[in-house]
Amino acid sequence: MTFTQASDPNIQENVKAFQNLNVDDQLAAFWFIYKQMGSSVTPAAPGASTASPDIAEGLFNQIKEKSHEDQLQFQRDLINKADNEYTRMYGSLSDTTKLLFWYRLSQGMDDTTIIPVPADYQPSSEVQAVVNKIASLDYEQQITVFRDYVSPMGAQPKAGAGV
């Protein structure tokens, strides 16, 4: 279930740059990367397995029913590895399904079923630097960065507990 982080120092550097941003800047960076590269990320996420789209869609549908404030808190909880029912559901997903789930969140932000980035938001120089660095990577490196970034998020399911 856990994706082995790439040994490529360039990949590790980009993942660390993502993780060094504060939580809201991480969310913003992910959003801007989706906006710039969404069409190239799309094929990587759904191609994982036949079960992945249904699993990602199921969690997405639960999150989209929440208020925008609760949706934002859920995303923050994922990054902060908070332990709750939804972050444990996320934590039980395969790395590729996690990538697909974040892609679905980005699509939801695009159509405002998920809380969007405020229209007047201007990314900080740190966010822009992360986005630019990732944009300069080749496709395979970008996908590896995204997987290594989303993989450790969430919480691990509790032993013996049904999720």
C-alpha positions as CSV (number, residue, x, y, z in Angstrom):
1,M,0.0,0.0,0.0
2,T,2.9,2.4,0.6
3,F,4.7,3.7,-2.5
4,T,8.5,3.5,-2.1
5,Q,9.9,7.0,-2.4
6,A,12.1,7.4,-5.4
7,S,15.8,7.4,-4.8
8,D,16.2,10.3,-7.3
9,P,17.4,13.3,-5.2
10,N,15.4,15.6,-7.6
11,I,12.2,13.8,-6.7
12,Q,13.0,13.8,-2.9
13,E,13.9,17.5,-3.1
14,N,10.5,18.4,-4.8
15,V,8.5,16.4,-2.3
16,K,10.3,18.0,0.6
17,A,9.8,21.5,-0.9
18,F,6.0,20.7,-1.0
19,Q,6.0,19.4,2.6
20,N,8.0,22.4,3.9
21,L,5.1,24.8,2.9
22,N,2.5,25.5,5.5
23,V,-0.7,23.5,5.1
24,D,-2.7,26.0,3.2
25,D,0.2,26.8,0.9
26,Q,0.5,23.0,0.2
27,L,-3.1,23.0,-0.8
28,A,-2.6,26.0,-3.0
29,A,0.5,24.5,-4.7
30,F,-1.4,21.3,-5.4
31,W,-4.3,23.4,-6.9
32,F,-2.0,25.4,-9.1
33,I,-0.1,22.3,-10.3
34,Y,-3.5,20.7,-11.2
35,K,-4.5,23.8,-13.1
36,Q,-1.2,23.9,-15.0
37,M,-0.7,20.2,-15.5
38,G,-4.1,18.6,-14.9
39,S,-4.4,17.1,-18.4
40,S,-1.0,15.4,-18.0
41,V,-1.7,14.1,-14.5
42,T,-5.2,12.8,-15.5
43,P,-4.0,9.6,-17.4
44,A,-1.8,8.5,-14.5
45,A,-4.4,8.5,-11.8
46,P,-7.3,6.5,-13.4
47,G,-5.0,3.9,-14.9
48,A,-4.2,2.2,-11.6
49,S,-6.8,-0.6,-11.4
50,T,-10.4,-1.1,-12.1
51,A,-11.3,-0.8,-8.4
52,S,-9.4,2.5,-7.8
53,P,-11.9,4.8,-9.5
54,D,-14.8,3.5,-7.6
55,I,-13.0,3.7,-4.2
56,A,-11.7,7.2,-4.9
57,E,-15.2,8.3,-6.1
58,G,-16.8,6.8,-3.0
59,L,-14.6,8.9,-0.6
60,F,-14.9,11.9,-2.8
61,N,-18.7,11.7,-2.7
62,Q,-18.7,11.6,1.1
63,I,-16.5,14.6,1.2
64,K,-18.4,16.7,-1.3
65,E,-21.5,16.3,0.8
66,K,-19.8,18.2,3.6
67,S,-19.9,22.0,4.0
68,H,-17.1,23.9,2.3
69,E,-15.5,24.6,5.7
70,D,-15.6,20.9,6.6
71,Q,-14.1,20.1,3.2
72,L,-11.2,22.4,3.8
73,Q,-10.7,21.0,7.3
74,F,-10.6,17.5,5.8
75,Q,-7.9,18.5,3.4
76,R,-5.9,20.1,6.2
77,D,-6.4,17.0,8.3
78,L,-5.0,14.8,5.5
79,I,-1.8,16.9,5.3
80,N,-1.5,17.1,9.1
81,K,-2.1,13.4,9.4
82,A,-5.0,13.9,11.9
83,D,-6.7,10.7,13.0
84,N,-10.4,10.6,12.2
85,E,-12.8,8.5,10.3
86,Y,-12.2,10.1,6.9
87,T,-8.4,10.4,7.2
88,R,-8.3,6.7,8.1
89,M,-10.4,5.9,5.0
90,Y,-7.9,7.9,3.0
91,G,-5.0,6.2,4.7
92,S,-6.3,2.8,3.7
93,L,-6.1,3.7,0.0
94,S,-3.4,2.6,-2.4
95,D,-1.0,5.4,-3.4
96,T,-2.4,5.5,-6.9
97,T,-5.9,5.7,-5.6
98,K,-4.8,8.6,-3.3
99,L,-3.5,10.3,-6.4
100,L,-6.8,9.8,-8.1
101,F,-8.7,11.0,-5.1
102,W,-6.7,14.3,-5.1
103,Y,-7.3,14.6,-8.8
104,R,-11.1,14.3,-8.1
105,L,-10.8,16.9,-5.3
106,S,-9.2,19.3,-7.8
107,Q,-11.9,18.6,-10.3
108,G,-14.4,19.4,-7.6
109,M,-12.7,22.6,-6.8
110,D,-12.9,23.5,-10.4
111,D,-16.7,23.0,-10.5
112,T,-17.1,24.3,-6.8
113,T,-18.6,21.1,-5.4
114,I,-15.4,21.3,-3.3
115,I,-14.3,24.5,-1.7
116,P,-12.4,26.4,-4.3
117,V,-9.3,28.5,-3.9
118,P,-10.5,32.1,-3.4
119,A,-10.7,34.0,-6.7
120,D,-8.4,36.7,-5.5
121,Y,-5.8,34.3,-4.0
122,Q,-2.2,35.2,-5.0
123,P,0.4,32.4,-4.4
124,S,3.3,33.3,-2.3
125,S,6.8,33.2,-3.8
126,E,7.4,29.9,-2.0
127,V,4.3,28.3,-3.6
128,Q,5.2,29.6,-7.0
129,A,8.7,28.3,-6.6
130,V,7.4,24.8,-5.8
131,V,5.0,24.9,-8.7
132,N,7.7,26.1,-11.1
133,K,10.1,23.4,-10.0
134,I,7.6,20.6,-10.4
135,A,6.5,22.0,-13.8
136,S,10.1,21.7,-15.0
137,L,10.2,18.0,-14.3
138,D,9.4,15.4,-16.9
139,Y,6.1,13.6,-16.8
140,E,7.3,10.5,-15.0
141,Q,9.1,12.6,-12.3
142,Q,6.0,14.7,-11.8
143,I,3.8,11.6,-11.2
144,T,6.4,10.2,-8.8
145,V,6.5,13.5,-6.9
146,F,2.7,13.6,-6.6
147,R,2.5,10.0,-5.4
148,D,5.3,10.5,-2.9
149,Y,3.6,13.7,-1.7
150,V,0.1,12.2,-1.3
151,S,1.2,8.8,0.0
152,P,2.0,9.6,3.7
153,M,-1.1,11.8,4.2
154,G,-4.0,10.8,6.3
155,A,-4.0,8.3,9.2
156,Q,-3.5,4.6,9.3
157,P,-6.7,2.5,9.9
158,K,-6.9,1.2,13.4
159,A,-6.3,-2.5,13.9
160,G,-9.5,-4.4,14.2
161,A,-11.6,-1.4,13.3
162,G,-13.9,-1.6,10.3
163,V,-13.5,1.4,7.9
